[in-house]
Amino acid sequence: MRYSQMFIPTVKEVPSDAEVVSHQLMIRAGMIRKLTSGVYSYLPLGYRVIRKIESIVREEMNRAGAEEVFLPAVQPAELWMESGRWTFYGKELLRFKDRHNRDCCIGPTHEEVITDIVRNEIQTYRQLPKNLYQIQTKFRDEIRPRFGVMRCREFGMKDAYSFDADEEGASASYRAMFDAYIRIFGRCGFDFRPVEADSGSIGGSYSHEFMVVADSGEDALVFCTSCGYAANLEKAEIAKPEEVISGSAALLPREDVPTPDVRTIEEVSSFLGVTPQDIVKTLIFLADGKPVAALVRGDEDINEVKLKNYLNCDVLELAGDDVIQSVTGSPRGFAGPVNIRCDIIADYSLMGMKNFVVGANRKDYHSIHCNMDRDFQLRDCTDLRIIRPSDNCPHCKGSLRFARGIEVGHVFKLGTKYSKAMHATFLDRDGKEKVLIMGCYGIGIGRTMAAAIEQSHDGNGIIWPMPLAPYHVIITPVNMKDEGIAAAAERLYRDLQERNVEVIIDDRDERAGVKFNDADLIGIPIRITVGSKTLARGAVELKPRKTGMMVEVPVDEAADYVTRAIRDELERYHAQS
């Protein structure tokens, strides 16, 4: 392609509303443009990257035995009512009525649609397993779209759905998709980690997120330096202490002491002259409308995802003042476990604690020398807190490391959440009706593009990994008015085209510095500079965008040299997957 004929509307200034590097550079490099809040148009360079990601995804999904379909974006409310998500999904589901006054939505995901297809077409175990996928536009009405295409309202997604007859088959399908994702993100050139994750609104019993490691990532991830354990912060486990030595201290009589206007851990600690480790926090939650108390040591924090999963509830939220008053008999800030009118769940951090401080369920009072079993009873003690760097790996006791990451893919074991609700069944070998076991597997196509930029850029612009680059080579003649330079550049351009190399020739009548800056900004992996000084030596100058280390290559050998370099780089990424 000739740069002079291409639509690459680069801009010099950083957009004022672009918070992260990928958003800034995608706009500056002329790859996307904002239409409205959370909705973007992909321009030619950006769309080439999207298509390359899609191509890698398709190749690996097909290799794993999945079959491609294309499902409607508009979905009838009846399907969502069957699954129970019409009301549960919330305001992110864009609902509307058609001209016949029928409720519909724009699909944020397609579990209901694919389940409806399969329940109508699959009758017997002989037709299983099945894995169907699509690459399609989704819409989620985010309350605050941000970070460009990483958290937008309209986005491209690869979603796949597996259907199996039993748990063994479902595990095999899950593993096949897990392995396919390893290959996909390896071929994209990422430094990434699969981490254990919470299933969220999709549901299911087991899931992994695929996280691209980047300092700008919006998600925190934890991984062990000794074994393969990795999880996001919400899911990261804390092993139950093997033995808790509580010491020989006697259990002192519990006593209520006045603590006027003292509510926070810091205030209580200072007022009573104790450490936060001597205090137990009591938080009141509503789990599907039912109050429950969660206890954690004063220097720790409750992980609401863990609590929600333990309670197996659909909605978990902190209780309001009226509920707190009803359950404890006191205003917010003085809740404690003694004589509380709801179940109590405690975190492992309470194990071994004696004579600790709690709220007295009485305004302006706290209780000192409180003890479990004697003063209150637990429903259970489990892992409820947020993991910290000082914790050990729950699997091997090794050291943990924390990092930031960008989620680009997520695989779920759905089980029978949707098939049971929508009566998607089949006949087994004995002629008995059984419910299909499902899996769900998603990749954010635009997020993958943005993650590549977040992980690989510098002060001059994007540094595309070779497999995702919109073009592999840009030829930069320093002066197109010089006949010798122009002729050499044009000859090299034709030679590369004949070798099927994706190449741009920057034939614009611009200063060399402008061309160099634009080439760096859009991130083309290899720049070939054609100038009078190197041509006088019978050579051109090659500069890899990633290393910046320039090398001179004889002009007659340049096309072969570049073709080999591109092939070797692509094969390296392929081999890593």
C-alpha positions in Angstrom: 0.0 0.0 0.0 1.0 3.6 -0.7 0.9 5.8 2.4 -0.2 8.7 0.3 -3.4 6.8 -0.7 -4.1 5.3 2.7 -6.5 6.6 5.4 -4.2 7.0 8.4 -5.4 10.1 10.2 -2.6 10.4 12.8 -2.7 13.2 15.4 0.2 14.7 17.5 -1.7 15.7 20.6 -2.8 13.2 23.3 -6.6 13.2 23.4 -7.8 14.8 26.6 -10.3 12.0 27.4 -7.9 9.1 26.8 -6.8 7.7 30.2 -4.6 4.8 29.2 -1.8 4.4 26.7 -3.7 2.0 24.4 -6.6 4.5 24.1 -4.2 7.4 23.5 -2.1 5.6 20.9 -5.0 4.0 19.0 -6.5 7.4 18.5 -3.1 9.1 17.7 -2.2 6.4 15.3 -5.4 6.8 13.4 -6.7 3.3 14.3 -10.0 4.1 16.0 -12.4 7.1 16.4 -15.0 7.6 19.0 -18.6 7.7 17.8 -20.3 8.2 21.2 -19.7 7.1 24.8 -18.2 3.6 24.8 -18.7 3.1 21.0 -15.8 3.2 18.6 -15.2 2.9 14.8 -12.2 0.9 13.7 -10.3 2.6 10.9 -8.3 0.7 8.3 -5.0 0.1 10.2 -6.9 -0.8 13.4 -9.3 -3.1 11.6 -6.3 -5.0 10.0 -5.1 -5.7 13.5 -8.6 -6.9 14.5 -8.8 -9.2 11.5 -5.4 -10.7 12.4 -6.5 -11.4 15.9 -9.7 -13.0 14.6 -7.6 -15.1 12.1 -5.5 -16.5 14.9 -8.6 -17.2 17.0 -10.3 -19.0 14.2 -7.3 -21.1 13.3 -6.9 -22.3 16.9 -10.6 -22.8 17.6 -11.0 -24.9 14.4 -7.8 -26.8 15.4 -9.4 -27.6 18.7 -12.5 -29.0 17.0 -15.0 -26.1 17.5 -17.3 -25.2 14.6 -18.1 -21.6 13.7 -21.7 -20.2 13.7 -23.1 -16.7 13.6 -25.9 -15.9 16.0 -28.4 -12.9 16.1 -27.5 -9.8 18.0 -31.2 -9.2 18.8 -32.6 -11.7 21.3 -36.2 -12.2 22.6 -36.8 -11.6 26.3 -38.5 -15.0 26.6 -35.2 -16.8 26.4 -33.7 -14.6 29.1 -36.7 -15.1 31.3 -36.3 -18.8 30.9 -32.7 -18.6 32.2 -33.7 -16.1 34.9 -31.3 -13.4 33.7 -33.8 -10.9 32.3 -34.1 -9.2 35.6 -30.9 -10.4 37.3 -28.5 -9.2 34.6 -29.2 -5.6 35.5 -29.1 -2.3 33.6 -26.1 -3.4 31.5 -28.6 -5.4 29.4 -29.9 -3.1 26.7 -33.6 -3.8 26.6 -36.1 -2.5 24.0 -39.5 -3.2 22.5 -40.0 -4.0 18.8 -42.9 -2.6 16.7 -45.1 -5.5 18.0 -44.4 -4.4 21.6 -42.4 -7.5 22.3 -39.5 -7.2 24.8 -36.1 -7.8 23.3 -32.4 -7.1 24.1 -29.1 -6.6 22.3 -27.0 -9.6 23.2 -24.2 -9.0 25.7 -23.5 -12.7 25.4 -25.2 -15.7 23.8 -25.7 -18.5 26.4 -29.5 -18.4 26.0 -29.5 -18.4 22.2 -27.0 -21.2 21.7 -28.8 -23.3 24.4 -32.1 -22.8 22.6 -30.5 -24.0 19.3 -28.9 -27.1 20.8 -32.0 -28.1 22.8 -34.0 -28.2 19.6 -31.4 -30.1 17.6 -29.6 -32.5 20.0 -31.7 -35.5 21.0 -29.2 -38.3 21.9 -25.7 -38.8 23.3 -24.6 -39.9 19.8 -24.7 -36.3 18.8 -22.3 -35.2 21.6 -19.9 -33.6 22.3 -20.5 -30.3 20.5 -18.5 -27.0 20.6 -19.9 -24.0 18.7 -18.3 -20.6 18.5 -18.8 -17.2 16.8 -17.0 -13.9 16.5 -19.7 -11.2 16.8 -20.5 -7.8 18.1 -21.9 -7.5 21.7 -23.4 -4.6 23.6 -23.3 -4.1 27.4 -24.6 -0.7 28.6 -21.7 0.1 30.9 -22.5 2.8 33.4 -19.1 4.4 32.9 -17.2 3.3 29.8 -13.5 4.0 30.1 -10.1 3.0 28.9 -11.1 3.2 25.2 -11.9 -0.2 23.7 -10.9 -2.1 26.9 -14.1 -1.2 28.7 -16.6 0.0 26.1 -20.2 -0.7 25.5 -20.1 -2.2 22.0 -17.3 -4.7 21.4 -16.2 -7.6 19.3 -16.0 -11.0 21.1 -15.3 -14.6 20.3 -17.7 -16.7 22.4 -17.8 -20.5 22.3 -20.1 -23.0 24.0 -19.5 -26.7 24.6 -22.1 -29.3 25.3 -21.3 -32.7 26.8 -23.0 -35.8 28.2 -21.1 -36.0 31.4 -18.5 -34.4 33.7 -15.6 -36.2 32.2 -16.5 -35.0 28.7 -17.1 -31.4 30.0 -13.6 -31.5 31.6 -12.1 -32.6 28.3 -13.9 -29.8 26.5 -12.7 -27.3 29.1 -9.1 -28.5 28.8 -9.3 -28.3 25.0 -10.4 -24.7 25.1 -7.8 -23.9 27.9 -5.1 -25.3 25.7 -6.4 -23.4 22.6 -6.3 -20.2 24.5 -2.7 -20.9 25.5 -1.9 -21.2 21.8 -3.9 -18.2 20.8 -2.3 -15.8 23.2 1.2 -17.3 22.7 0.7 -16.6 18.9 -0.3 -13.1 19.7 3.1 -12.5 21.2 1.9 -11.9 24.8 3.5 -12.3 28.2 0.4 -13.7 29.8 -0.9 -16.0 32.6 -4.0 -18.1 33.0 -5.4 -17.4 36.5 -8.1 -19.0 38.5 -11.1 -16.6 38.5 -14.6 -16.0 39.8 -17.4 -16.8 37.3 -19.4 -13.6 37.9 -22.7 -13.1 36.2 -22.0 -15.8 33.6 -22.2 -18.4 36.4 -20.7 -21.9 36.7 -18.4 -23.7 39.0 -14.9 -23.2 37.7 -13.2 -20.7 35.5 -9.9 -19.2 34.4 -9.0 -15.7 33.2 -6.2 -15.2 30.7 -4.4 -12.1 31.8 -1.9 -10.1 29.8 0.7 -8.8 32.3 0.9 -5.0 32.1 1.6 -2.3 34.7 -1.5 -0.5 33.5 -3.8 -3.5 33.9 -7.1 -2.8 35.8 -7.0 -6.3 37.5 -4.7 -7.5 40.1 -3.3 -11.1 39.9 -1.4 -13.3 42.2 1.0 -16.0 41.2 3.4 -18.4 43.0 7.1 -18.2 42.3 7.5 -21.9 43.0 4.6 -23.7 41.4 2.1 -23.0 38.7 -0.6 -21.5 40.9 -2.1 -18.2 39.7 -5.4 -16.4 40.5 -6.9 -13.0 40.3 -7.2 -11.1 43.5 -10.9 -11.9 43.9 -10.3 -15.6 43.6 -6.9 -16.0 45.3 -7.2 -18.6 48.0 -5.8 -18.5 51.5 -5.1 -22.0 53.0 -6.7 -22.9 56.3 -4.0 -22.7 59.0 -2.8 -26.2 59.8 -2.3 -25.3 63.4 -3.1 -22.2 65.4 -1.3 -21.8 68.7 -3.6 -19.6 70.8 -1.3 -19.6 73.9 -2.2 -20.2 77.5 -3.8 -16.9 78.2 -6.9 -17.2 80.3 -10.3 -16.1 78.9 -11.0 -12.8 80.6 -14.6 -11.7 81.4 -16.2 -9.9 78.5 -16.8 -6.2 79.4 -18.6 -3.4 77.5 -16.6 -0.2 77.6 -17.7 3.3 76.5 -16.2 4.4 73.1 -18.1 7.7 72.3 -18.0 8.5 68.6 -15.4 5.8 68.0 -16.3 3.7 65.0 -13.4 2.8 62.7 -10.7 0.3 63.4 -8.1 3.1 63.6 -10.2 5.0 66.1 -11.0 2.0 68.2 -7.3 0.9 68.2 -6.1 4.3 69.3 -8.9 4.8 71.9 -8.5 1.4 73.6 -4.7 1.2 73.2 -4.8 -2.1 71.2 -3.6 -3.1 67.8 -5.8 -3.7 64.8 -4.9 -7.4 65.2 -6.6 -7.4 68.5 -9.9 -6.3 67.0 -12.6 -8.2 65.1 -14.6 -6.4 62.5 -18.3 -7.4 62.1 -19.8 -6.5 58.7 -23.5 -7.0 58.0 -24.5 -8.1 54.5 -27.7 -9.0 52.7 -27.4 -12.3 50.8 -30.5 -12.5 48.5 -32.2 -10.2 51.0 -31.3 -12.3 54.1 -28.9 -10.7 56.7 -25.6 -12.4 57.5 -22.7 -11.3 59.6 -19.1 -11.7 58.3 -16.2 -11.5 60.8 -12.6 -10.7 60.0 -9.6 -9.6 61.9 -9.2 -5.8 62.2 -6.2 -5.5 59.9 -7.8 -7.6 57.1 -10.6 -7.0 54.6 -13.5 -9.1 53.6 -13.4 -10.4 50.0 -17.0 -10.1 49.0 -16.6 -12.5 46.0 -15.5 -15.2 48.4 -18.4 -14.5 50.8 -20.9 -14.5 47.9 -19.6 -17.8 46.6 -19.6 -19.4 50.0 -23.2 -18.3 50.6 -24.1 -19.4 47.0 -26.3 -16.3 46.6 -27.2 -14.3 43.5 -27.0 -10.9 45.1 -24.7 -9.8 48.0 -24.6 -6.3 49.3 -23.7 -4.4 52.4 -26.7 -3.9 54.6 -28.2 -0.5 55.1 -28.6 1.3 58.4 -32.1 0.0 58.9 -31.0 -3.6 58.6 -28.0 -3.1 60.8 -30.3 -1.5 63.5 -32.7 -4.4 63.2 -30.0 -7.1 63.4 -27.7 -5.6 66.0 -29.9 -3.1 67.9 -27.3 -0.4 67.3 -26.3 2.1 64.6 -23.6 1.5 62.1 -20.1 1.4 63.6 -20.8 -0.6 66.7 -21.9 -4.0 65.3 -20.6 -7.1 67.0 -21.3 -10.8 67.0 -22.7 -11.2 70.6 -26.4 -11.8 70.6 -26.7 -10.7 67.0 -29.9 -11.8 65.2 -28.4 -13.6 62.1 -25.9 -16.3 61.1 -22.2 -15.5 61.6 -19.5 -16.5 59.2 -15.9 -15.9 60.3 -12.6 -15.7 58.3 -9.7 -18.0 59.1 -7.9 -15.0 60.6 -10.0 -15.3 63.7 -8.6 -18.8 64.4 -6.6 -18.8 67.7 -7.7 -15.3 68.7 -8.5 -14.7 72.4 -9.8 -11.8 74.4 -10.4 -9.6 71.3 -12.4 -6.4 70.8 -15.7 -6.3 69.0 -18.6 -3.9 68.7 -21.0 -4.1 71.6 -24.2 -3.8 69.5 -24.8 -0.7 71.6 -24.2 2.9 70.5 -20.9 4.3 71.7 -19.8 1.0 73.2 -17.3 -1.8 72.3 -16.8 -5.1 74.1 -13.3 -6.1 75.3 -12.2 -9.7 76.1 -14.6 -11.3 73.7 -14.1 -15.0 72.8 -15.6 -17.4 70.3 -17.7 -20.3 71.5 -18.1 -18.7 74.9 -19.7 -15.4 73.8 -21.1 -16.3 70.4 -21.4 -19.2 68.0 -20.2 -19.4 64.4 -22.1 -21.0 61.5 -18.7 -21.6 59.9 -15.1 -20.5 59.7 -13.7 -20.3 56.2 -11.5 -18.3 53.8 -13.2 -14.9 53.4 -10.4 -12.3 53.3 -8.4 -10.6 50.6 -5.0 -12.2 50.0 -1.9 -10.1 50.9 1.8 -10.3 49.6 2.8 -11.7 53.0 0.6 -14.8 52.5 2.0 -18.0 51.2 0.9 -20.0 48.2 -2.2 -22.1 49.2 -0.9 -25.1 47.2 2.9 -25.3 47.9 3.5 -22.7 50.6 5.9 -20.9 48.3 6.2 -17.1 48.0 3.6 -15.1 46.1 4.1 -12.3 43.7 1.5 -9.6 42.8 1.2 -8.1 39.3 -1.3 -6.1 37.2 -3.0 -7.7 34.3 -5.6 -7.1 31.5 -8.2 -9.8 31.0 -8.3 -10.8 27.4 -10.0 -14.2 27.7 -12.2 -16.2 30.1 -13.1 -19.9 30.2 -16.0 -21.2 32.3 -17.3 -24.5 33.4 -21.0 -23.7 33.3 -22.3 -27.1 34.4 -26.1 -27.2 34.0 -26.9 -23.6 35.0 -28.5 -22.8 31.6 -29.4 -26.2 30.3 -31.4 -27.1 33.4 -33.2 -23.8 33.4 -34.0 -24.1 29.7 -34.6 -27.8 29.7 -31.8 -28.7 27.3 -31.7 -32.4 27.6 -30.6 -35.6 25.7 -31.2 -39.3 25.9 -28.2 -41.3 27.3 -27.2 -44.8 26.4 -29.9 -46.3 28.6 -32.6 -44.1 27.1 -32.8 -41.9 30.1 -33.2 -38.1 29.8 -30.3 -36.1 31.2 -29.4 -32.5 31.2 -26.6 -31.3 29.0 -23.4 -30.1 30.7 -22.1 -26.8 29.3 -18.9 -24.7 29.1 -18.5 -21.1 27.9 -15.3 -19.6 26.4 -14.8 -15.9 25.6 -12.1 -13.7 24.1 -12.4 -9.9 23.8 -11.1 -9.1 20.3 -10.7 -5.4 20.8 -9.4 -5.9 24.4 -6.7 -8.2 22.9 -5.7 -5.4 20.5 -5.5 -2.9 23.4 -3.6 -5.3 25.6 -0.9 -5.7 23.0 -0.4 -1.9 23.0 -0.4 -1.7 26.8 2.2 -4.4 27.0 4.4 -3.2 24.2 4.9 0.5 23.5 7.4 3.3 24.1 7.4 7.1 24.1 7.3 7.2 20.3 4.3 4.9 19.8 3.1 1.3 19.4 5.5 -1.6 19.1 3.4 -4.3 17.5 4.4 -8.0 17.8 4.8 -9.3 14.3 1.7 -11.5 14.3 -0.6 -8.6 15.1 1.0 -5.8 13.2 -1.2 -4.2 10.5 1.7 -4.3 8.1 5.1 -5.9 8.6 7.3 -3.5 6.8 7.3 0.2 6.0 9.7 1.6 3.3 10.7 5.1 4.1 12.4 7.0 1.2 13.9 10.1 2.8 13.3 12.2 -0.3 10.8 11.1 -3.0 12.0 14.0 -5.3 15.4 12.3 -5.6 15.0 10.0 -8.6 17.6 7.5 -7.4 16.0 7.2 -3.9 12.5 7.0 -5.4 13.5 4.3 -7.9 15.3 2.2 -5.3 12.4 2.4 -2.9 9.9 1.5 -5.6 11.9 -1.5 -6.7 12.2 -2.8 -3.2 8.5 -2.2 -2.7 7.7 -4.3 -5.8 10.1 -7.1 -4.7 8.5 -7.3 -1.3 5.0 -7.4 -2.8 6.0 -10.2 -5.1 7.1 -12.1 -1.9 3.6 -11.5 -0.4 5.1 -9.3 2.3 2.6 -6.9 3.9 4.4 -3.6 3.1 3.7 0.1 3.0 5.8 2.6 1.0 5.7 6.1 2.5 5.6 8.0 -0.8 4.4 11.2 0.8 6.2 14.5 0.0 7.1 15.0 3.7 10.3 15.5 5.7 12.1 12.4 6.7 11.6 13.2 10.4 7.8 13.3 9.9 7.9 9.9 8.2 10.1 8.4 10.9 7.8 9.6 13.6 4.6 8.3 11.9 6.3 4.9 11.3 7.1 4.7 15.0 3.7 5.9 16.1 1.8 3.2 14.1 4.3 0.6 15.2 5.3 -1.2 12.0 7.8 -3.9 13.1 10.5 -3.2 10.4 11.4 0.1 8.9 13.5 0.2 5.8 15.1 3.6 5.2 16.2 4.4 1.7 18.6 7.4 1.6 21.4 8.8 -0.6 24.2 8.0 1.8 23.4 4.3 2.2 22.5 3.9 -1.5 26.0 5.3 -2.3 27.3 2.2 -0.5 24.7 0.0 -2.3 22.7 -0.6 0.8 19.5 0.4 2.7 19.1 0.7 6.4 16.8 -1.7 8.4 15.5 -0.7 11.8 13.4 -3.2 13.9 10.8 -1.2 15.8 11.3 -3.4 18.9 15.1 -3.1 19.4 15.9 0.1 17.4 19.2 -1.5 16.4 19.9 -0.4 12.8 21.7 -2.6 10.3 22.7 -2.0 6.7 21.7 -4.6 4.2 22.7 -4.6 0.5 19.8 -3.2 -1.5 19.7 -6.3 -3.8 19.5 -8.6 -0.8 17.0 -6.5 1.3 13.8 -8.2 0.1 15.1 -11.7 0.9 16.6 -10.6 4.2 13.3 -9.0 5.3 11.2 -11.9 4.1 13.3 -14.3 6.1 13.2 -12.1 9.2 9.4 -11.9 9.1 9.0 -15.6 8.5 11.4 -16.5 11.4 9.7 -14.1 13.8 6.2 -15.5 12.9 7.5 -19.1 13.3 9.0 -18.2 16.6 5.7 -17.1 18.0 3.9 -20.1 16.5 6.4 -22.4 18.1 6.0 -20.7 21.5 2.3 -21.5 21.4 
